[in-house]
Amino acid sequence: MREELLQNYYKKRKFFIIFLFTVIGLVILFAFFSYQLVSSEFEKFINSKLKSAALNTAFYLGEDFFDRAARGEVYTDEDVDNTLNLTKLAQNEGVDFVYSMIERNGKIYFTASSATKGEIAENKLFNYLEEYSCASKKLKNIFKTFKPFYEITTDKWGTFKSILIPMKTQEGVKYIVGADIKIDKILAKKKEYLKYILIFSSLMFMVIIFFAFRIRKILKSEMEVINKLQEKLEKEIAKKTKELRELNAHLEERVKEEVRKNREKDKQLLARSRLAQMGEAISLIAHQWRQPLSSISLLVTQAKFLYQKNKFNKNTLQKCSSEIKNSIFYLNDTIDLFRKFFKIDSKKEPHHINEIVENVLNMQKIILQSKNINLILDLKSTQKVSVFMNEIMQAVMDIIKNSIDEIDKKDIQNPIIKIKTEENKIIICDNAGGVDEKIINKIFEPYFSTKKEGSGLGLYMSKIIIEEHHKGKIEVKNEKEGVCFIITLPTSTQ
């Protein structure tokens, strides 16, 4: 028995390691796709800024300027004023350069442009109709296609991301307005975003590792309890065996001792069943955590985006902080829920029968949602029942888990699980096609299972918990679409 329990423990540990590395892989994917998303949004932001700067350049200069520029009626004083004013416009728009150009005889000429602080200080400004000798083929063909475009160009001023927009005055004069941002600035900003994403991903790694050690500790503790229970059981069996030999003549005493042995065996099977459920609990916790972790990620990304747009204020900080705190409380509540479930009940207590169903669904609703199972509830009972809460929850969970496995196994389309309460009864039905009538009377027997890797303990332990531990009753019957389990529990006098 001990070897079998150890074998199961190593299986759980293997699953735990696979699960841990899977989650780590998901965090890495999250970091990668987050960076891709932020980078894409930043590119859109840069494109929008360039377009705004270029259009404002056209608005500032006005159509009259380009009509006069085509006639050569722009003079030095106006050219200098345009340079200084366009420099202020570029600073206000957050770009490096804004400018306008026209085309003559296949060559591109500046009509107006902003300048750097160094150029202004040294009086090295653009002259009206100064040729742009570094013009790309795309730029030279723009008057033929007359379509705006973005491009990355390198000239004597550096490497830039540019927008070039062709326009035309009412007199028919064609001209170009453009804006540039240095590629170095764009790359530096992307590196900053990447740094923030890596910091957040590192924090997520720390949280995952922390909870991984917590879960590992729980598994190890549970195994120690089982080992102690096994040792205690072996000593008890040895002791009782000796007593039975001495009292062999007294059949009544022998029967009593056998009953005790069977009860101890049931306790061992119950502990083994709960250990099996602990492995499933890791998967349930993972499902429960995905949504709040995603919410925290999106809130951080949104906050950084708002900060870049100078829209991040105290109210936004308080809102983000409150929502992140709620998500963390939800993660903590999930751990508390599962920790309470694995505690051993010391005595029966009165509970509303609907409370049992609701507690189970709090642990399994994410699994039901992930498998697109339609859950139909009809909780009408107002009765209280006297139960060991965690044991009865285990029985109900095993029945629901059995329905989920059958739905998966038979690939049911539009799967449904119905849970109904009335008086002191819990009724659980599904549409998985029911149980073969030839074996329906055997499903509560120990080690009987229709699953390839099934242990045959789930429904057997449910029957033991309900009928022996609680003096209740569990029944099974086929309906039109599937199978129904009816659990009847003793009502509470309190």
C-alpha positions as CSV (number, residue, x, y, z in Angstrom):
1,M,0.0,0.0,0.0
2,R,2.8,2.4,0.9
3,E,4.6,1.7,-2.4
4,E,1.4,2.5,-4.3
5,L,0.9,5.8,-2.4
6,L,4.5,6.8,-3.1
7,Q,4.0,6.0,-6.7
8,N,1.0,8.3,-6.8
9,Y,3.0,11.0,-5.0
10,Y,5.7,10.9,-7.7
11,K,3.0,11.2,-10.4
12,K,1.7,14.3,-8.6
13,R,5.2,15.7,-8.4
14,K,5.8,15.1,-12.0
15,F,2.5,16.8,-12.9
16,F,3.5,19.7,-10.6
17,I,6.8,20.2,-12.4
18,I,5.2,20.1,-15.8
19,F,2.6,22.5,-14.7
20,L,5.2,24.9,-13.3
21,F,7.2,24.9,-16.5
22,T,4.0,25.4,-18.5
23,V,3.1,28.4,-16.5
24,I,6.6,29.8,-16.9
25,G,6.3,29.3,-20.6
26,L,3.0,31.2,-20.6
27,V,4.6,34.1,-18.8
28,I,7.4,34.2,-21.4
29,L,4.7,34.2,-24.2
30,F,2.9,36.9,-22.3
31,A,6.0,39.1,-22.2
32,F,6.6,38.5,-25.9
33,F,3.1,39.3,-27.1
34,S,2.8,42.2,-24.6
35,Y,5.9,43.8,-26.2
36,Q,4.5,43.2,-29.7
37,L,1.2,44.8,-28.7
38,V,2.8,47.8,-27.0
39,S,5.3,48.2,-29.9
40,S,2.5,48.2,-32.4
41,E,0.5,50.7,-30.4
42,F,3.5,52.9,-30.1
43,E,4.1,52.8,-33.9
44,K,0.5,53.9,-34.4
45,F,1.1,56.7,-31.9
46,I,4.3,57.8,-33.8
47,N,2.5,57.7,-37.1
48,S,-0.4,59.8,-35.7
49,K,2.1,62.3,-34.3
50,L,3.9,62.6,-37.7
51,K,0.7,63.0,-39.6
52,S,-0.5,65.7,-37.2
53,A,2.8,67.6,-37.5
54,A,2.8,67.5,-41.3
55,L,-0.8,68.6,-41.7
56,N,-0.3,71.5,-39.2
57,T,2.7,72.5,-41.3
58,A,0.4,72.8,-44.3
59,F,-2.2,74.7,-42.2
60,Y,0.4,77.1,-40.8
61,L,2.0,78.0,-44.2
62,G,-1.4,78.2,-46.0
63,E,-2.2,77.7,-49.7
64,D,-1.2,81.3,-50.6
65,F,2.4,80.5,-49.6
66,F,2.7,77.6,-52.0
67,D,1.0,79.6,-54.8
68,R,3.6,82.3,-54.2
69,A,6.4,79.8,-53.8
70,A,5.6,78.3,-57.3
71,R,5.9,81.9,-58.7
72,G,9.2,82.6,-56.8
73,E,7.6,85.3,-54.6
74,V,9.0,84.2,-51.2
75,Y,11.7,86.5,-49.8
76,T,14.5,86.1,-47.3
77,D,12.8,87.7,-44.3
78,E,9.7,85.5,-44.8
79,D,11.9,82.4,-45.3
80,V,13.7,83.1,-42.0
81,D,10.4,83.7,-40.1
82,N,9.0,80.5,-41.6
83,T,12.0,78.6,-40.4
84,L,11.8,79.9,-36.8
85,N,8.0,79.3,-36.6
86,L,8.2,75.8,-38.1
87,T,10.9,75.0,-35.5
88,K,8.5,76.0,-32.7
89,L,5.8,73.9,-34.4
90,A,8.1,70.9,-34.5
91,Q,8.9,71.3,-30.8
92,N,5.2,71.6,-29.9
93,E,4.3,68.5,-32.0
94,G,7.1,66.5,-30.5
95,V,8.9,65.8,-33.8
96,D,12.4,66.6,-35.0
97,F,11.7,68.3,-38.3
98,V,8.7,69.6,-40.3
99,Y,9.1,71.0,-43.8
100,S,7.5,71.6,-47.2
101,M,8.8,70.9,-50.7
102,I,8.0,71.3,-54.4
103,E,9.2,69.6,-57.5
104,R,10.8,71.2,-60.5
105,N,12.3,69.5,-63.5
106,G,12.4,66.1,-61.7
107,K,14.2,67.6,-58.7
108,I,12.9,68.2,-55.2
109,Y,13.3,71.6,-53.5
110,F,12.6,72.8,-50.0
111,T,10.2,75.7,-49.7
112,A,10.2,75.9,-45.9
113,S,11.7,73.9,-43.0
114,S,12.3,73.8,-39.3
115,A,15.9,73.8,-38.0
116,T,17.9,72.5,-35.1
117,K,19.1,74.7,-32.2
118,G,22.7,74.4,-33.5
119,E,21.6,75.5,-37.0
120,I,19.8,78.5,-35.6
121,A,22.7,79.4,-33.4
122,E,25.2,79.2,-36.3
123,N,22.7,80.8,-38.7
124,K,22.9,77.7,-41.0
125,L,19.2,77.8,-42.1
126,F,17.6,76.3,-45.2
127,N,17.3,78.7,-48.1
128,Y,14.2,79.0,-50.1
129,L,14.3,76.5,-53.0
130,E,17.4,74.7,-51.7
131,E,17.6,71.3,-53.5
132,Y,17.1,68.2,-51.4
133,S,19.8,66.1,-53.0
134,C,19.1,63.0,-50.7
135,A,15.6,62.6,-51.9
136,S,14.6,58.9,-52.3
137,K,13.0,57.3,-55.4
138,K,9.7,57.1,-53.6
139,L,9.8,60.8,-52.8
140,K,10.7,61.7,-56.4
141,N,7.7,59.7,-57.6
142,I,5.2,61.1,-55.2
143,F,3.9,63.7,-57.6
144,K,3.1,60.9,-60.0
145,T,1.3,58.6,-57.6
146,F,0.1,61.5,-55.4
147,K,-0.3,59.2,-52.4
148,P,1.0,59.9,-48.9
149,F,3.5,57.4,-47.4
150,Y,5.7,56.6,-44.4
151,E,9.4,55.7,-44.9
152,I,12.7,55.4,-43.1
153,T,15.4,57.5,-44.6
154,T,19.0,58.3,-43.9
155,D,20.6,61.6,-44.9
156,K,23.2,64.0,-43.6
157,W,21.0,64.9,-40.6
158,G,20.7,61.2,-39.5
159,T,18.2,58.3,-39.8
160,F,14.5,59.2,-39.5
161,K,11.0,57.9,-39.7
162,S,9.2,60.3,-42.0
163,I,5.7,61.0,-43.4
164,L,5.3,62.7,-46.7
165,I,1.9,64.0,-47.8
166,P,1.3,65.4,-51.3
167,M,-1.3,68.2,-51.5
168,K,-2.5,70.7,-54.1
169,T,-3.7,74.3,-53.9
170,Q,-6.9,75.7,-55.6
171,E,-4.6,77.2,-58.2
172,G,-3.3,73.7,-59.0
173,V,0.1,74.0,-57.4
174,K,1.3,70.6,-56.1
175,Y,3.5,70.5,-53.0
176,I,4.6,68.1,-50.2
177,V,4.4,68.6,-46.4
178,G,6.4,66.2,-44.2
179,A,7.6,65.5,-40.7
180,D,10.5,63.5,-39.2
181,I,11.3,61.7,-35.9
182,K,14.8,60.3,-35.3
183,I,14.8,56.5,-35.3
184,D,17.1,56.5,-32.2
185,K,14.3,58.2,-30.2
186,I,11.8,55.6,-31.3
187,L,14.1,52.7,-30.5
188,A,15.0,54.2,-27.1
189,K,11.3,54.4,-26.2
190,K,10.7,50.8,-27.3
191,K,13.6,49.7,-25.1
192,E,12.0,51.5,-22.2
193,Y,8.7,49.7,-22.8
194,L,10.6,46.4,-23.0
195,K,12.3,47.1,-19.7
196,Y,8.9,47.7,-18.0
197,I,7.5,44.5,-19.4
198,L,10.5,42.5,-18.3
199,I,10.2,44.0,-14.8
200,F,6.5,43.0,-14.6
201,S,7.2,39.6,-16.0
202,S,9.9,39.1,-13.4
203,L,7.4,40.0,-10.7
204,M,5.0,37.4,-12.1
205,F,7.8,34.8,-12.0
206,M,8.4,35.6,-8.4
207,V,4.7,35.3,-7.6
208,I,4.4,32.0,-9.5
209,I,7.5,30.5,-7.8
210,F,6.2,31.6,-4.4
211,F,2.9,29.9,-4.8
212,A,4.6,26.9,-6.4
213,F,6.6,26.4,-3.3
214,R,3.4,26.8,-1.2
215,I,1.6,24.1,-3.3
216,R,4.7,21.8,-3.1
217,K,4.7,22.2,0.7
218,I,1.0,21.3,0.8
219,L,1.6,18.1,-1.3
220,K,4.6,17.2,0.9
221,S,2.6,17.7,4.1
222,E,-0.3,15.6,2.7
223,M,2.1,12.8,1.9
224,E,3.6,13.0,5.4
225,V,0.0,12.7,6.8
226,I,-0.7,9.7,4.6
227,N,2.6,8.0,5.7
228,K,1.7,8.5,9.3
229,L,-1.8,7.2,8.7
230,Q,-0.3,4.2,6.9
231,E,2.1,3.5,9.8
232,K,-0.7,3.9,12.3
233,L,-3.0,1.7,10.3
234,E,-0.3,-1.1,10.0
235,K,0.2,-1.0,13.8
236,E,-3.5,-1.0,14.4
237,I,-4.0,-4.0,12.0
238,A,-1.1,-5.9,13.7
239,K,-2.6,-5.2,17.1
240,K,-6.1,-6.2,16.0
241,T,-4.8,-9.3,14.3
242,K,-3.2,-10.4,17.5
243,E,-6.4,-9.8,19.4
244,L,-8.5,-11.7,16.9
245,R,-6.3,-14.7,17.3
246,E,-6.8,-14.6,21.0
247,L,-10.6,-14.2,20.6
248,N,-11.0,-16.6,17.8
249,A,-13.7,-18.4,19.7
250,H,-15.9,-15.4,19.9
251,L,-17.5,-14.7,16.5
252,E,-19.2,-11.6,17.6
253,E,-15.9,-10.0,18.6
254,R,-14.3,-11.0,15.3
255,V,-17.1,-9.4,13.3
256,K,-16.7,-6.1,15.3
257,E,-13.0,-6.1,14.7
258,E,-13.5,-6.7,10.9
259,V,-15.9,-3.8,10.9
260,R,-13.3,-1.6,12.5
261,K,-10.7,-2.7,9.9
262,N,-13.1,-1.9,7.1
263,R,-13.7,1.5,8.5
264,E,-10.0,2.2,8.7
265,K,-9.7,1.0,5.2
266,D,-12.4,3.4,4.1
267,K,-10.5,6.2,5.9
268,Q,-7.4,5.3,4.0
269,L,-9.3,5.3,0.7
270,L,-10.9,8.6,1.5
271,A,-7.4,10.1,2.2
272,R,-6.2,8.6,-1.1
273,S,-9.1,10.0,-2.9
274,R,-8.5,13.5,-1.5
275,L,-4.8,13.2,-2.5
276,A,-6.0,12.5,-6.1
277,Q,-8.2,15.6,-5.9
278,M,-5.3,17.7,-4.7
279,G,-3.6,17.1,-8.1
280,E,-6.8,18.3,-9.9
281,A,-6.9,21.3,-7.5
282,I,-3.6,22.6,-9.0
283,S,-5.3,22.7,-12.4
284,L,-8.4,24.4,-11.0
285,I,-6.2,27.0,-9.3
286,A,-4.4,27.7,-12.6
287,H,-7.8,28.2,-14.3
288,Q,-9.0,30.5,-11.5
289,W,-5.8,32.7,-11.7
290,R,-5.7,33.3,-15.4
291,Q,-8.3,36.0,-15.6
292,P,-7.1,38.1,-12.6
293,L,-3.5,37.9,-13.8
294,S,-4.5,39.0,-17.3
295,S,-6.5,41.8,-15.7
296,I,-3.4,43.0,-13.8
297,S,-1.3,42.8,-17.0
298,L,-3.8,44.9,-19.0
299,L,-4.1,47.5,-16.2
300,V,-0.3,48.0,-16.0
301,T,-0.1,48.3,-19.9
302,Q,-3.0,50.8,-19.9
303,A,-1.4,52.8,-17.1
304,K,1.9,53.1,-19.0
305,F,0.0,54.0,-22.2
306,L,-1.9,56.8,-20.4
307,Y,1.3,58.0,-18.8
308,Q,2.9,58.3,-22.2
309,K,-0.1,60.5,-23.3
310,N,0.2,62.6,-20.2
311,K,-3.3,61.4,-19.1
312,F,-2.2,59.5,-16.1
313,N,-3.5,61.4,-13.0
314,K,-4.3,60.7,-9.4
315,N,-7.8,59.3,-10.2
316,T,-6.4,56.9,-12.8
317,L,-3.8,55.7,-10.3
318,Q,-6.4,55.1,-7.6
319,K,-8.6,53.3,-10.0
320,C,-5.8,51.0,-11.3
321,S,-4.6,50.4,-7.8
322,S,-8.1,49.5,-6.6
323,E,-8.6,47.1,-9.5
324,I,-5.2,45.4,-9.1
325,K,-5.8,45.1,-5.3
326,N,-9.2,43.4,-6.0
327,S,-7.5,41.0,-8.4
328,I,-4.9,40.1,-5.7
329,F,-7.6,39.6,-3.1
330,Y,-9.3,37.3,-5.6
331,L,-6.1,35.2,-5.9
332,N,-5.7,35.1,-2.2
333,D,-9.4,34.0,-1.7
334,T,-8.8,31.2,-4.2
335,I,-6.0,29.8,-2.2
336,D,-8.0,30.1,1.0
337,L,-11.0,28.3,-0.6
338,F,-8.8,25.3,-1.6
339,R,-7.0,25.3,1.7
340,K,-10.2,25.1,3.7
341,F,-11.5,22.4,1.4
342,F,-8.5,20.1,2.3
343,K,-8.9,20.5,6.0
344,I,-10.4,17.5,7.8
345,D,-13.8,18.2,9.4
346,S,-13.9,17.4,13.1
347,K,-17.7,17.2,13.5
348,K,-20.9,17.5,11.6
349,E,-22.4,20.9,11.4
350,P,-25.7,22.3,10.0
351,H,-25.4,23.9,6.5
352,H,-28.0,25.0,3.9
353,I,-28.0,22.4,1.2
354,N,-27.7,25.2,-1.4
355,E,-24.4,26.3,0.3
356,I,-22.9,22.9,-0.5
357,V,-23.6,23.3,-4.2
358,E,-22.4,26.9,-4.3
359,N,-19.1,26.1,-2.6
360,V,-18.5,23.3,-5.1
361,L,-19.3,25.5,-8.0
362,N,-16.9,28.2,-6.7
363,M,-14.1,25.6,-7.2
364,Q,-15.3,24.2,-10.5
365,K,-17.1,27.0,-12.4
366,I,-13.9,27.9,-14.2
367,I,-13.4,24.3,-15.5
368,L,-17.1,24.2,-16.6
369,Q,-16.6,27.5,-18.4
370,S,-13.4,26.5,-20.1
371,K,-15.1,23.4,-21.5
372,N,-18.1,25.4,-22.6
373,I,-20.5,23.4,-20.5
374,N,-23.9,25.0,-20.0
375,L,-24.6,24.9,-16.2
376,I,-28.3,25.1,-15.3
377,L,-29.1,25.7,-11.7
378,D,-32.5,25.3,-9.9
379,L,-31.7,25.9,-6.2
380,K,-35.1,26.0,-4.5
381,S,-34.3,24.2,-1.3
382,T,-34.3,26.1,2.0
383,Q,-33.4,23.1,4.1
384,K,-30.4,22.7,6.4
385,V,-28.6,19.4,6.5
386,S,-26.1,18.0,9.1
387,V,-22.9,17.2,7.3
388,F,-19.1,17.1,7.3
389,M,-18.9,20.0,4.8
390,N,-15.6,19.1,3.1
391,E,-16.5,15.4,2.8
392,I,-19.9,16.1,1.2
393,M,-18.3,18.7,-1.1
394,Q,-15.9,15.9,-2.2
395,A,-18.7,13.6,-3.0
396,V,-20.6,16.2,-5.1
397,M,-17.4,17.2,-6.9
398,D,-16.7,13.6,-7.8
399,I,-20.1,13.3,-9.4
400,I,-19.7,16.5,-11.4
401,K,-16.2,15.5,-12.4
402,N,-17.6,12.2,-13.6
403,S,-20.1,14.1,-15.8
404,I,-17.4,16.3,-17.2
405,D,-15.2,13.3,-18.0
406,E,-18.1,11.6,-19.8
407,I,-18.9,14.8,-21.8
408,D,-15.2,15.0,-22.9
409,K,-15.0,11.2,-23.6
410,K,-18.1,11.3,-25.9
411,D,-17.4,14.7,-27.4
412,I,-20.9,15.9,-26.6
413,Q,-22.0,18.9,-28.6
414,N,-23.8,21.6,-26.5
415,P,-22.9,19.9,-23.2
416,I,-25.2,20.5,-20.2
417,I,-25.0,19.8,-16.5
418,K,-28.1,20.5,-14.4
419,I,-28.0,20.9,-10.7
420,K,-31.3,21.1,-8.7
421,T,-32.0,21.2,-5.0
422,E,-35.3,20.4,-3.4
423,E,-35.9,19.9,0.3
424,N,-32.9,17.7,1.5
425,K,-32.0,16.5,-2.0
426,I,-29.3,17.4,-4.5
427,I,-30.0,16.2,-8.1
428,I,-27.2,16.3,-10.7
429,C,-27.9,15.4,-14.3
430,D,-26.0,15.7,-17.6
431,N,-26.7,15.0,-21.3
432,A,-23.7,12.7,-21.9
433,G,-25.9,9.8,-23.0
434,G,-26.3,7.9,-19.7
435,V,-24.8,4.7,-18.4
436,D,-25.1,1.3,-20.0
437,E,-27.9,-0.5,-18.1
438,K,-25.7,-3.6,-17.9
439,I,-23.3,-1.9,-15.6
440,I,-25.3,0.9,-14.0
441,N,-25.6,-1.2,-10.8
442,K,-21.8,-1.6,-10.6
443,I,-20.7,2.0,-10.8
444,F,-20.6,2.4,-7.0
445,E,-18.4,-0.7,-6.5
446,P,-14.7,-0.1,-5.5
447,Y,-12.1,-0.2,-8.3
448,F,-14.9,-0.4,-11.0
449,S,-14.3,2.1,-13.7
450,T,-15.2,2.6,-17.4
451,K,-12.2,4.9,-17.9
452,K,-8.9,3.6,-19.2
453,E,-6.9,5.4,-16.4
454,G,-9.7,5.5,-13.8
455,S,-9.1,4.3,-10.3
456,G,-12.7,3.3,-9.6
457,L,-12.6,5.1,-6.2
458,G,-14.5,8.4,-7.0
459,L,-18.2,7.1,-7.0
460,Y,-17.4,4.4,-4.5
461,M,-16.1,7.0,-2.0
462,S,-19.1,9.2,-2.8
463,K,-21.4,6.4,-1.8
464,I,-19.3,5.7,1.4
465,I,-19.4,9.4,2.4
466,I,-23.1,9.9,1.8
467,E,-24.5,6.5,3.0
468,E,-22.1,5.4,5.8
469,H,-20.6,8.7,7.0
470,H,-23.9,10.7,6.8
471,K,-26.6,8.0,6.8
472,G,-28.0,9.4,3.6
473,K,-28.7,7.9,0.3
474,I,-27.4,8.1,-3.3
475,E,-29.2,6.9,-6.3
476,V,-28.5,6.8,-10.0
477,K,-30.9,6.5,-13.0
478,N,-30.8,7.1,-16.7
479,E,-33.0,9.9,-18.2
480,K,-33.7,10.8,-21.8
481,E,-30.4,12.6,-22.6
482,G,-28.1,11.3,-19.8
483,V,-27.7,10.2,-16.2
484,C,-29.0,11.7,-13.0
485,F,-27.6,11.3,-9.5
486,I,-29.9,11.9,-6.6
487,I,-28.3,12.6,-3.2
488,T,-30.5,12.6,-0.1
489,L,-29.1,13.9,3.2
490,P,-30.4,13.9,6.7
491,T,-32.0,17.2,7.7
492,S,-30.6,19.2,10.6
493,T,-32.6,19.8,13.8
494,Q,-30.8,23.1,14.4
